[in-house]
Amino acid sequence: MSTVVVTGAAGELGSRVLALVADDPSVDRLVAVDRREIAAPLPRTEVVCVDLNRADLPAVFAGADVVVHLASNAVPPADDSTGSDAHMAKCMLAAAVAAGVSHVVVRSSATVYGARANNPVPLTEDAPLRPEQRFGWAGERADIERLVAEWLVDRADTTATLLRPTTTVGDNSTSWLAEALRATALIRAGDQDDPPLQFLHIDDLAAATDIARVRRIDGAVNVAPDGWVPGDTVRALAGGGVRLRLPEPVATRFAAWRWHRQLAPTPPGLVPYTQHPWVISNDKLTAAGWKPEYTNEEAYVAGHRASPWADLSPRRRQELALGVAGGAALAAIGGTVAALRRRSRQPR
Protein backbone atom coordinates (compact mmCIF):
# COMPACT_ATOMS: atom_id res chain seq x y z
CA MET A 1 0.00 0.00 0.00
CA SER A 2 1.27 3.48 -0.79
CA THR A 3 0.58 7.21 -0.65
CA VAL A 4 0.68 9.22 -3.88
CA VAL A 5 0.73 13.02 -4.21
CA VAL A 6 -0.45 14.63 -7.46
CA THR A 7 0.32 18.33 -7.95
CA GLY A 8 -1.65 20.36 -10.47
CA ALA A 9 -4.52 18.02 -9.70
CA ALA A 10 -7.26 20.43 -10.82
CA GLY A 11 -5.90 20.79 -14.35
CA GLU A 12 -6.93 18.97 -17.52
CA LEU A 13 -4.11 16.46 -17.15
CA GLY A 14 -4.00 16.36 -13.36
CA SER A 15 -7.68 15.50 -13.00
CA ARG A 16 -7.30 12.59 -15.43
CA VAL A 17 -4.20 11.27 -13.66
CA LEU A 18 -5.95 11.64 -10.31
CA ALA A 19 -8.81 9.42 -11.52
CA LEU A 20 -6.38 6.74 -12.74
CA VAL A 21 -4.45 6.70 -9.45
CA ALA A 22 -7.71 6.52 -7.48
CA ASP A 23 -8.61 3.34 -9.38
CA ASP A 24 -5.37 1.65 -8.29
CA PRO A 25 -6.14 -0.69 -5.37
CA SER A 26 -2.51 -0.61 -4.23
CA VAL A 27 -2.84 3.10 -3.36
CA ASP A 28 -4.43 3.58 0.04
CA ARG A 29 -4.02 7.36 0.26
CA LEU A 30 -4.11 9.99 -2.46
CA VAL A 31 -3.25 13.67 -1.94
CA ALA A 32 -4.51 16.11 -4.59
CA VAL A 33 -2.59 19.41 -4.54
CA ASP A 34 -3.54 22.55 -6.46
CA ARG A 35 -4.04 26.28 -6.00
CA ARG A 36 -7.62 25.82 -7.22
CA GLU A 37 -10.50 23.99 -5.60
CA ILE A 38 -11.23 20.47 -6.81
CA ALA A 39 -14.99 20.26 -7.26
CA ALA A 40 -15.66 16.57 -6.63
CA PRO A 41 -12.90 14.86 -4.64
CA LEU A 42 -12.46 11.16 -5.33
CA PRO A 43 -12.67 8.45 -2.65
CA ARG A 44 -9.61 8.12 -0.41
CA THR A 45 -8.45 11.52 -1.64
CA GLU A 46 -7.26 14.38 0.53
CA VAL A 47 -7.48 17.78 -1.18
CA VAL A 48 -4.87 20.41 -0.30
CA CYS A 49 -5.28 23.91 -1.79
CA VAL A 50 -1.85 25.57 -1.62
CA ASP A 51 0.64 27.55 -3.67
CA LEU A 52 3.62 25.28 -4.26
CA ASN A 53 5.96 28.28 -4.18
CA ARG A 54 4.98 29.20 -0.63
CA ALA A 55 3.41 26.24 1.16
CA ASP A 56 4.97 24.05 3.82
CA LEU A 57 5.35 21.22 1.35
CA PRO A 58 7.17 18.72 3.60
CA ALA A 59 3.99 18.64 5.72
CA VAL A 60 1.85 18.20 2.59
CA PHE A 61 4.08 15.39 1.29
CA ALA A 62 4.45 13.61 4.65
CA GLY A 63 4.15 9.85 4.25
CA ALA A 64 4.21 9.95 0.45
CA ASP A 65 6.01 7.28 -1.57
CA VAL A 66 5.48 8.87 -4.99
CA VAL A 67 4.95 12.46 -6.17
CA VAL A 68 3.49 13.11 -9.62
CA HIS A 69 4.40 16.73 -10.37
CA LEU A 70 2.14 18.24 -13.05
CA ALA A 71 1.72 21.79 -11.72
CA SER A 72 2.74 24.46 -14.21
CA ASN A 73 1.89 27.93 -15.41
CA ALA A 74 -0.88 27.50 -17.95
CA VAL A 75 0.43 30.07 -20.45
CA PRO A 76 3.76 31.92 -20.55
CA PRO A 77 3.32 35.69 -20.12
CA ALA A 78 3.90 37.99 -23.07
CA ASP A 79 7.39 38.94 -21.89
CA ASP A 80 8.39 35.23 -22.13
CA SER A 81 9.46 35.23 -18.48
CA THR A 82 8.13 31.94 -17.14
CA GLY A 83 9.82 32.23 -13.74
CA SER A 84 7.90 30.13 -11.31
CA ASP A 85 7.81 26.67 -12.90
CA ALA A 86 11.46 25.94 -12.11
CA HIS A 87 11.03 27.37 -8.62
CA MET A 88 7.96 25.17 -8.07
CA ALA A 89 9.96 22.14 -9.16
CA LYS A 90 12.79 23.08 -6.81
CA CYS A 91 10.36 23.43 -3.88
CA MET A 92 8.75 20.10 -4.77
CA LEU A 93 12.09 18.26 -4.89
CA ALA A 94 13.23 19.73 -1.57
CA ALA A 95 9.97 18.64 0.05
CA ALA A 96 10.28 15.18 -1.50
CA VAL A 97 13.66 14.74 0.20
CA ALA A 98 12.26 15.82 3.56
CA ALA A 99 9.29 13.46 3.19
CA GLY A 100 11.40 10.49 2.10
CA VAL A 101 9.73 10.17 -1.31
CA SER A 102 11.33 7.39 -3.37
CA HIS A 103 10.00 8.23 -6.85
CA VAL A 104 8.88 11.37 -8.65
CA VAL A 105 7.21 11.79 -12.03
CA VAL A 106 7.81 15.21 -13.59
CA ARG A 107 6.24 16.55 -16.77
CA SER A 108 8.75 18.13 -19.11
CA SER A 109 8.29 18.58 -22.88
CA ALA A 110 9.69 17.32 -26.17
CA THR A 111 10.50 20.96 -26.98
CA VAL A 112 13.68 20.52 -24.88
CA TYR A 113 15.29 18.81 -27.89
CA GLY A 114 14.98 22.01 -29.89
CA ALA A 115 14.01 22.28 -33.55
CA ARG A 116 17.02 21.91 -35.82
CA ALA A 117 17.47 21.09 -39.49
CA ASN A 118 19.94 18.33 -38.52
CA ASN A 119 17.67 16.67 -35.94
CA PRO A 120 17.30 12.93 -36.50
CA VAL A 121 13.77 11.78 -37.31
CA PRO A 122 12.68 10.57 -34.84
CA LEU A 123 14.54 11.79 -31.75
CA THR A 124 15.23 9.27 -28.99
CA GLU A 125 15.72 9.98 -25.28
CA ASP A 126 19.51 10.03 -25.58
CA ALA A 127 19.47 12.98 -28.01
CA PRO A 128 21.08 16.16 -26.61
CA LEU A 129 18.86 18.87 -25.15
CA ARG A 130 19.07 21.96 -27.37
CA PRO A 131 16.01 24.11 -26.62
CA GLU A 132 15.67 27.30 -28.63
CA GLN A 133 17.30 30.12 -26.64
CA ARG A 134 14.55 32.59 -27.56
CA PHE A 135 11.84 30.18 -26.40
CA GLY A 136 11.99 30.60 -22.64
CA TRP A 137 9.34 28.00 -21.86
CA ALA A 138 11.34 25.21 -23.50
CA GLY A 139 14.50 26.43 -21.79
CA GLU A 140 12.77 26.26 -18.43
CA ARG A 141 11.74 22.63 -19.07
CA ALA A 142 15.44 21.87 -19.62
CA ASP A 143 16.27 23.73 -16.38
CA ILE A 144 13.72 21.60 -14.52
CA GLU A 145 15.30 18.44 -15.94
CA ARG A 146 18.71 19.60 -14.68
CA LEU A 147 17.24 20.20 -11.23
CA VAL A 148 15.91 16.64 -11.19
CA ALA A 149 19.29 15.24 -12.32
CA GLU A 150 21.06 17.14 -9.53
CA TRP A 151 18.44 15.96 -7.03
CA LEU A 152 19.17 12.32 -7.93
CA VAL A 153 22.90 12.61 -7.22
CA ASP A 154 23.86 10.56 -4.12
CA ARG A 155 20.31 9.17 -3.86
CA ALA A 156 20.79 5.60 -5.01
CA ASP A 157 17.39 4.48 -3.71
CA THR A 158 15.47 7.28 -5.48
CA THR A 159 14.22 7.32 -9.07
CA ALA A 160 12.59 9.92 -11.30
CA THR A 161 10.64 9.86 -14.56
CA LEU A 162 10.92 12.87 -16.86
CA LEU A 163 7.99 12.83 -19.27
CA ARG A 164 8.66 14.54 -22.61
CA PRO A 165 5.29 14.75 -24.38
CA THR A 166 4.86 16.18 -27.84
CA THR A 167 2.13 18.75 -28.64
CA THR A 168 -0.85 17.76 -26.48
CA VAL A 169 -4.50 18.24 -27.39
CA GLY A 170 -7.86 17.13 -26.01
CA ASP A 171 -11.48 16.87 -27.01
CA ASN A 172 -12.59 20.38 -28.01
CA SER A 173 -9.60 21.87 -26.20
CA THR A 174 -5.92 22.40 -26.85
CA SER A 175 -2.86 23.29 -24.84
CA TRP A 176 -1.37 26.77 -25.23
CA LEU A 177 1.49 25.17 -27.18
CA ALA A 178 -0.92 23.63 -29.68
CA GLU A 179 -2.74 26.96 -30.08
CA ALA A 180 0.55 28.79 -30.56
CA LEU A 181 1.75 26.34 -33.20
CA ARG A 182 -1.54 26.62 -35.03
CA ALA A 183 -1.34 30.41 -34.99
CA THR A 184 1.91 30.18 -36.94
CA ALA A 185 -0.07 28.87 -39.92
CA LEU A 186 -0.15 32.50 -41.01
CA ILE A 187 3.63 32.63 -41.30
CA ARG A 188 5.99 30.30 -43.13
CA ALA A 189 9.64 30.99 -42.35
CA GLY A 190 12.26 30.22 -44.95
CA ASP A 191 12.02 28.07 -48.08
CA GLN A 192 11.79 24.59 -46.53
CA ASP A 193 8.71 22.40 -46.69
CA ASP A 194 6.59 22.14 -43.57
CA PRO A 195 8.21 19.73 -41.06
CA PRO A 196 6.42 16.60 -39.82
CA LEU A 197 4.41 17.02 -36.63
CA GLN A 198 2.94 14.90 -33.84
CA PHE A 199 -0.21 15.32 -31.75
CA LEU A 200 -0.82 13.54 -28.44
CA HIS A 201 -4.27 13.17 -26.92
CA ILE A 202 -4.38 14.23 -23.29
CA ASP A 203 -6.01 10.91 -22.29
CA ASP A 204 -2.97 9.08 -23.67
CA LEU A 205 -0.63 11.42 -21.79
CA ALA A 206 -2.54 10.68 -18.57
CA ALA A 207 -2.17 6.93 -19.20
CA ALA A 208 1.56 7.37 -19.84
CA THR A 209 1.93 9.35 -16.62
CA ASP A 210 0.24 6.60 -14.63
CA ILE A 211 2.39 3.88 -16.20
CA ALA A 212 5.48 5.90 -15.26
CA ARG A 213 4.21 5.99 -11.68
CA VAL A 214 3.31 2.30 -11.47
CA ARG A 215 6.43 1.00 -13.24
CA ARG A 216 8.68 3.62 -11.63
CA ILE A 217 10.39 4.20 -14.96
CA ASP A 218 13.77 5.77 -14.37
CA GLY A 219 14.98 8.56 -16.66
CA ALA A 220 13.53 10.51 -19.57
CA VAL A 221 10.60 9.11 -21.54
CA ASN A 222 9.21 10.44 -24.80
CA VAL A 223 5.42 10.48 -25.10
CA ALA A 224 3.91 10.54 -28.60
CA PRO A 225 1.72 8.31 -30.80
CA ASP A 226 3.32 6.01 -33.34
CA GLY A 227 4.89 7.86 -36.25
CA TRP A 228 4.12 11.43 -37.31
CA VAL A 229 2.08 13.47 -39.77
CA PRO A 230 3.67 15.13 -42.83
CA GLY A 231 3.37 18.91 -42.82
CA ASP A 232 1.15 19.05 -45.89
CA THR A 233 -1.24 16.54 -44.29
CA VAL A 234 -1.52 18.75 -41.20
CA ARG A 235 -2.42 21.67 -43.45
CA ALA A 236 -5.06 19.57 -45.15
CA LEU A 237 -6.53 18.57 -41.78
CA ALA A 238 -6.61 22.25 -40.82
CA GLY A 239 -8.58 23.11 -43.94
CA GLY A 240 -5.87 25.13 -45.65
CA GLY A 241 -6.01 28.88 -45.25
CA VAL A 242 -4.00 32.02 -45.76
CA ARG A 243 -0.24 31.39 -45.79
CA LEU A 244 2.50 33.99 -45.89
CA ARG A 245 6.08 32.95 -46.70
CA LEU A 246 8.74 35.26 -45.25
CA PRO A 247 12.53 35.10 -44.79
CA GLU A 248 13.29 33.68 -41.35
CA PRO A 249 14.57 36.98 -39.80
CA VAL A 250 11.46 38.82 -41.01
CA ALA A 251 9.18 36.00 -39.84
CA THR A 252 10.78 36.12 -36.39
CA ARG A 253 10.40 39.91 -36.19
CA PHE A 254 6.77 39.68 -37.31
CA ALA A 255 6.08 36.95 -34.71
CA ALA A 256 7.66 39.11 -31.99
CA TRP A 257 5.52 42.07 -33.05
CA ARG A 258 2.31 39.99 -32.85
CA TRP A 259 3.37 38.39 -29.54
CA HIS A 260 4.22 41.59 -27.67
CA ARG A 261 1.02 43.23 -28.86
CA GLN A 262 -0.98 40.15 -27.80
CA LEU A 263 -2.26 39.65 -31.35
CA ALA A 264 -1.23 35.98 -31.38
CA PRO A 265 -0.21 33.34 -28.81
CA THR A 266 3.06 32.65 -30.63
CA PRO A 267 6.32 33.64 -28.91
CA PRO A 268 9.01 34.47 -31.49
CA GLY A 269 11.19 31.64 -30.23
CA LEU A 270 8.56 29.16 -31.38
CA VAL A 271 9.12 29.94 -35.08
CA PRO A 272 11.91 27.30 -35.50
CA TYR A 273 9.50 24.63 -34.21
CA THR A 274 7.34 25.31 -37.28
CA GLN A 275 10.38 25.25 -39.58
CA HIS A 276 12.47 22.22 -38.52
CA PRO A 277 11.64 18.70 -37.28
CA TRP A 278 11.42 17.72 -33.61
CA VAL A 279 9.36 14.50 -33.76
CA ILE A 280 10.12 11.85 -31.16
CA SER A 281 10.27 8.07 -30.83
CA ASN A 282 7.98 6.30 -28.33
CA ASP A 283 9.86 2.97 -28.24
CA LYS A 284 10.92 3.25 -24.59
CA LEU A 285 7.41 3.95 -23.36
CA THR A 286 5.69 1.31 -25.49
CA ALA A 287 8.23 -1.23 -24.20
CA ALA A 288 6.94 -0.40 -20.70
CA GLY A 289 3.41 -1.32 -21.76
CA TRP A 290 1.93 1.99 -22.94
CA LYS A 291 -0.33 1.87 -25.97
CA PRO A 292 -1.90 5.09 -27.27
CA GLU A 293 -5.61 5.06 -28.01
CA TYR A 294 -5.40 7.90 -30.53
CA THR A 295 -3.30 8.27 -33.66
CA ASN A 296 -1.69 11.61 -34.46
CA GLU A 297 -4.46 12.39 -36.94
CA GLU A 298 -7.24 11.39 -34.54
CA ALA A 299 -5.76 13.50 -31.75
CA TYR A 300 -5.44 16.51 -34.07
CA VAL A 301 -9.05 16.28 -35.23
CA ALA A 302 -10.29 15.83 -31.65
CA GLY A 303 -8.44 18.90 -30.41
CA HIS A 304 -8.84 21.40 -33.22
CA ARG A 305 -11.84 23.28 -34.47
CA ALA A 306 -12.47 23.35 -38.20
CA SER A 307 -10.66 26.19 -39.93
CA PRO A 308 -12.92 29.02 -41.19
CA TRP A 309 -10.81 29.11 -44.36
CA ALA A 310 -12.26 25.76 -45.43
CA ASP A 311 -15.60 27.46 -46.19
CA LEU A 312 -14.14 30.31 -48.29
CA SER A 313 -13.89 30.36 -52.06
CA PRO A 314 -10.42 30.19 -53.65
CA ARG A 315 -10.79 33.79 -54.87
CA ARG A 316 -11.64 35.08 -51.39
CA ARG A 317 -8.68 33.18 -49.93
CA GLN A 318 -6.40 34.85 -52.48
CA GLU A 319 -7.77 38.30 -51.63
CA LEU A 320 -7.21 37.72 -47.92
CA ALA A 321 -3.73 36.33 -48.53
CA LEU A 322 -2.77 39.46 -50.45
CA GLY A 323 -4.13 41.63 -47.64
CA VAL A 324 -2.23 39.70 -44.98
CA ALA A 325 0.95 39.83 -47.05
CA GLY A 326 0.67 43.61 -47.33
CA GLY A 327 0.06 44.05 -43.62
CA ALA A 328 2.94 41.76 -42.70
CA ALA A 329 5.28 43.54 -45.06
CA LEU A 330 4.35 46.92 -43.57
CA ALA A 331 4.83 45.59 -40.03
CA ALA A 332 8.19 44.08 -40.90
CA ILE A 333 9.35 47.25 -42.69
CA GLY A 334 8.15 49.42 -39.81
CA GLY A 335 10.03 47.29 -37.30
CA THR A 336 13.20 47.39 -39.38
CA VAL A 337 13.01 51.17 -39.80
CA ALA A 338 12.46 51.64 -36.06
CA ALA A 339 15.45 49.43 -35.29
CA LEU A 340 17.64 51.41 -37.71
CA ARG A 341 16.53 54.69 -36.15
CA ARG A 342 17.39 53.45 -32.67
CA ARG A 343 20.77 52.29 -33.86
CA SER A 344 21.53 55.63 -35.54
CA ARG A 345 20.78 57.47 -32.29
CA GLN A 346 23.20 55.39 -30.24
CA PRO A 347 26.44 57.17 -29.35
CA ARG A 348 29.52 55.95 -31.19
N, C-alpha and C positions, 0 to 999 in steps of 0.2 A: 504494500500500500504506500502511496506517496502523496505529497502536496505539490501542486503546480500553480505557479503565478503567471498570469497573462497580463502584460501591460498593453495599453491601447485597446482595451477590451470592448469599448463602445463603438469602435470603428467598423467599417465594412469588412475588413479582414479579421479584426479581433473578435467580433461577435461570432463569425463562422468558426474560428478556431476554438473559441470558448465552448460552443455547442459540441464540437468533436471531442474535446477533452472531457466534457461532462458525461459523454456516453461511454467513457473508458472505465470499466469496473475496477481497474487496478488503482485508480485515483480516488482517494477517500476525502480529499479536501482540495478545493479549487478557489483561488483568490483572483478576482477580477479587478484590475487597477486601471483607472482612467480619471481624467479631469472632469469628464461629463458623467451624468447619472446614467445608469443602465436600467432601462425601463422594466424589464421582466427578468429578474435574476433566476438562474437555473438552480435546480436542486443541488445541495451540497456546495453551494457557491457563496463565498463571502465577498461583498462588494466594498471596495475602498476607493473613495473619491479624493484623489490627491494630485498635486503637481509634482512630477518626478524630479524637477529641479530643486524643490524646496522641502519635500517631505522627509520624515524620519524613515527612510526606506528599510534599514535593518529590521525595524519593528514590523514593517509591512511584510517583509520576506521571511520572517522568523519561521523556522520549521520547514521551509521549502526545499525540495530536492531539485526541481527544475524551474527555470524562469524562461518564459517565451516573451521576448521583448519586441513588441510591434509598434510601440508608441513613436510617433513622428509628427512633425509639422505637416499639416495637410498640403499646403502650397507654399513654395518659397516666396518671400516678399519681393517687391519689384526691384529692390536694390541688390538682389541676389546674395544677401547676407542671411544664411540659414542658421546661424549661431547655435541654437539650443539643442539640436539633435545629438551632436557629439557630447555636449555636456550631460544630457539625459543618459546617454549610454555610459558615460563615465560614472555617474551617480549610481546607475543600476549595477555596474560591475563591482563597485566598492561595497554596495549593500549585499551583493551575492557572496562576496568573500566573508563578510561579517556573519551572514546567515548560514554559511556552510553549504551553499548550493553546489551541486556536483556537475550540473550541465545547464548551459544556456543556449537558446536558439535566438539568433539576432537577424532581423531582416536587413539586408543590404540591397544591392541592385546590380544588374548586369551592366549598367552604365559605367561601372568602375573600370571596365576594360578599355573604355574610350572607343571612339570611332575613327579608324585609320584605314587608309587605302590598302595597307599591307597586312591588315588583320586576316588571320586564317578563317576560313568558313567551314565548319563552325569553330568557335572558341571553346576550349576546355578549361577546367578549373585551374590548371597550372599555367595559363597564359599570364603575362605580366599585367599589373594594374596600371593603366595609363589614362585616367580620366581627363577630360578636356579641362584645361586650366581656367577657361572662362566660364565653365559650367560649375558653379559653386556647389550645387546640390550633389552632383556626382563625386566631387572632391571630398565632400563631407562623408559620403558613404565609405570612401577609401580610408578616411581618418578613423571612422568607427571601427573598420576592420583592423587597423593598426592597434587601436586601443584593446581590442579583444585578443590580438596576438600577444601583446605585452602582458595582459592579464593572465594568460595561460602559462607564462614563463614560471618555472619552479612550482607548478601545480600539476604534478603528474597524475593525480586522481581526478582531475577536472577536464571536461571536454566542452567544446562549443561548436555549434553549427552556424555557419554564415550563409544565409539564403541569398542567392543572386537571381531574382526573378527578372524576366524580360518585361516589356510593356504590359501592364495588367489592366484588364477591363472586366466589366460585369454586366449583368442584364440591365439594360437601359441606364447604365452609368459607366463612367470611365474615370480613371485616375487623372490627376493633373498632368502627369507625364504624357498619357495618351492624348489628352486634349491639346497639349502643347505641340506634340508631334503632328497632330492633324492640322493644326493652325498653320504649320509650315507648308501646307499644300499650295499656298499662294506663291511661295518663293521656291525657286529651284536654283541652288548654288552650283556654279561651275558647269562643265560640259558632260559630266558622267551621267550614265543611266541611273535611275532610282535604285538604291541598294535593296537587298532582300530585308524583310522585316518579320518579326514574330509577335504574336498576341496571346497572352495567357489569361484564361478565365480565372476570376478571383476564387471560385469554388475549388479549382485545381491547385491554386496557391495555398489555400487553407489546408487541403489534404496533404500537400507536400510538407507544410509546416508541422502538421501533426505526426507525419511519419518521421521527420527529423527528431521530434521529441521522443517518440516511442523507441526508435532504433538508436537514439543518441548518436547520430551520425557526427563524426568528428571532421572538422574542416569546412572548406567552402563547397557549396553545392549550387549548380546552375538549376534554374527552374524555368522550363519552356516546353511547349508541346513538341512533338516530333517534327523535324524539318523546319521549313520557313516558307514565306510567301514572296514570290518575285515582286519587285516594285511596281511593275505595270499591272499586276493582278490586284494589288492593293488599291491602285487608282481606279480600276474597274469596279471593285467592291464599293468604293466611295462614291461612285457615280460620276467620275470625271470632275470637271469644273475648271475655273480660271486658273491658269498656271503662268507664272512669270519667271523667266530664266534670267539670272543676273550673275555677273562675276562674283566670286566668293567674297572679296572684300566689301563690295557694294551690298551683297545679300546680308552680310553680318551687320553692316551699319544700319541697313533698313530694319533688320530684326531688333537691333538695340533701340532704334527710334520708336518702334511699335511697343516694345516691352516697357520702356521707361514712361511712356505716355498711357500705359495700360490699355492699349488698343488690341493687344493679343497676348495670350498666355505663354509666349515663346521667348525664353531668355536667349540672348545672342549666342551664348555658348552651346546651345542645343543644335545650331545649324549643322555642324559636322555629323551629328547623328542622323541627319536626313540625307547626307551626302556619301557616307562611307559605311561599310558593313560592320555590325557588331552582334551578329546572331550567335547563339550559344548551343552547345551540345547538352543533352539531358541524360547521357549514358550513366553517369554516377548515380543519379537519383532513381532512374528506372531500375538499376541493378539492386537498389534498396527496396523495391517493391511498389514504387509509385507508378501509376498509370493515369495519364490525363483523360478526362471525359470529353474534352473539347479539342478539336483541331484548331490550328491558327485561324483558318477561315471562319469556323463556327464562332470562335471567341470574338473575332472582329465584328461579325454581323450582330452578335448579341449585345455588344457594347457600344455600337455607333449608330446614331440616327442616320436616316437616308439623307444624302446630300441634296440641297435645294437645286443644285445645278443640273441634276438628272432630269428635271421637269422643264428645263429651258430649251428653246430651239437653238440649233447650231449658230444661227446668225446673232441671236441675243448673247450667246456665250462669247462670240467674237467681239461684239461691241463692248461688253463688260471687261474682257481681257485687255482691249486697247485702253480703256479708261483706267484700269488698275496699273497698266504699264506706265501710262503718263504720270499718274500720281506717285508711283514708286520712283520714277526717274527724277521728278521734282524734289521728292524727299531726300533722295540720295545726293543730288546736286546741292541742295540747300545745306545738308550736313557737311559736305565736303568744303563748300565755300566758308561756312562758319568755322570749320577747323583751320582753314588757311588763314582766316582773319585773326584767329586767336594766336596762331603761330607767328604771324607778322608783327603782332603787338608785343611779343615776348622780348625782353632785353637781350642783346647779344654781347 
